[in-house]
Amino acid sequence: MPETKDAPKVLRVKPINNGTVIDHIAGGQALNVLKILGIAGTTDATVSVVMNVDSRKLGKKDIVKVEDRELFEEEVNRIALIAPAASINIIRDGKVIEKRSVDLPDEIVGVVRCQNPNCISNTLEPIKSRMLVKTKNPVLLRCLYCEQLLTDRIAEYLI
Amino acid sequence: MFMKRHVLTMREFSREEIDSVLDLAASLEPYARGQKSDMMAGKVLALLFFEPSTRTRMSFETAMKRLGGGVINLGPAEGSSISKGESLADTVRVIGGYADAMVIRHPKEGSARLASQFSPVPVINAGDGAGHHPTQTLLDLYTIKKESHLENLSIALVGDLKYGRTVHSLAYALSLFGADITLVSPASLRMPDSIKSDLSSKGTCVRETCDLGAVVNNVDVLYMTRIQRERFPDPVEYKKVARSYRITPEFMAGAREGLIVMHPLPRVDEIAPSVDETQHARYFQQSFYGVPVRMALLKMLIGGGC
């Protein structure tokens, strides 16, 4: 049933005491967010994933809760690549001590591989990939080296 | 005012910077034709060509030597440190210690930018894979300015507009001059949408057609390019397309009197040799103009400015 302002809220996942809640992830992208965070199926962390719940802002949204882990800024930037509307809540002792929105910087270094196989950044040269952010929503990246654009399937090119 | 440390893409040039290069090239043309100069005495230019090149490599070498400077060559990769697995980053750091500037051609896109990040001296991109070749564009603009006109120009770019890096950079640069551009290519070799939308966003008038005959009466410049056989899986299809863009004196009979034909060379059969003797042919002058234009860039980068 769609959640409305007047309807009583039903919690699908219980609140966490310590860790990070990533809210307002575009519907269906939660597993990619986990990939960006380096959380694979073999993780020891307690992770809750809620997918495709109704959202006034996004229509459908995903939520990820990672217990006992506070995200670094670099990780937040990575999330913005595939979930530009996401919000990050850092929880300590059951309280939200920090609420951040994600905001892509003008340049992303060492996070996304260029999709051009003939790009110099895809060789053994001692450089990191460098993507210039042309637009933030939708995300449009341009490789600093070969100028190839990347907008679809960004998750596939995460390093 | 020319404030560049490296020459990597045309996108980094303003209209004013292009004008200053072309003006300086015009003043250096006598030296390109053999007048003695020691403007670059004591300076050394390194040529790093990881791919074959005739015109670009030799015109850079000529430009430097005619201005009194010296040239060092990387030579074939097989006999160099590259064959031992040295990275491009290390190679340019080392050679940057031997020279005042370096010219690089490399098969990987973005290689010149990488070189610029590691080189202690200015880097000039002489072609990075399917990427950029800015000195070709500058000499094309110089040719158009000298042999036709850059203001109110109507130009047709003909041939392989999909893979040809030359036409991509040239179209971009012409958009800075407000040119009227007609793109003539087979459907399978059309200019990529991303480049066309870039041109349109700058207010450039861009038309597309497959029919060269329909545009030859309406343009000041025909810029021909080679259609590469290897782009076509079916040789019959290749022949059909290649023949449709073949320029002959008969074909040129209906052209404007002042129309000029350009080609970055080498040509295969898109321009019949008999066109060479017509009033329209400019591709050999175009090739020569590579020398004064490259002289101008060298002077601006390492020879004390304009």
Chai-1 contact restraints between the chains, C-beta under 6 A:
chainA,res_idxA,chainB,res_idxB,connection_type,confidence,min_distance_angstrom,max_distance_angstrom,comment,restraint_id
A,N118,B,K108,contact,1.0,0.0,6.0,A-B,restraint_1
A,N118,B,E109,contact,1.0,0.0,6.0,A-B,restraint_2
A,N118,B,G129,contact,1.0,0.0,6.0,A-B,restraint_3
A,C119,B,E109,contact,1.0,0.0,6.0,A-B,restraint_4
A,C119,B,G110,contact,1.0,0.0,6.0,A-B,restraint_5
A,I120,B,K108,contact,1.0,0.0,6.0,A-B,restraint_6
A,I120,B,G110,contact,1.0,0.0,6.0,A-B,restraint_7
A,I120,B,S111,contact,1.0,0.0,6.0,A-B,restraint_8
A,I120,B,L114,contact,1.0,0.0,6.0,A-B,restraint_9
A,E125,B,S87,contact,1.0,0.0,6.0,A-B,restraint_10
A,E125,B,L88,contact,1.0,0.0,6.0,A-B,restraint_11
A,E125,B,A89,contact,1.0,0.0,6.0,A-B,restraint_12
A,P126,B,A89,contact,1.0,0.0,6.0,A-B,restraint_13
A,Y145,B,G110,contact,1.0,0.0,6.0,A-B,restraint_14
A,Y145,B,R113,contact,1.0,0.0,6.0,A-B,restraint_15
A,C146,B,E109,contact,1.0,0.0,6.0,A-B,restraint_16
A,C146,B,G110,contact,1.0,0.0,6.0,A-B,restraint_17
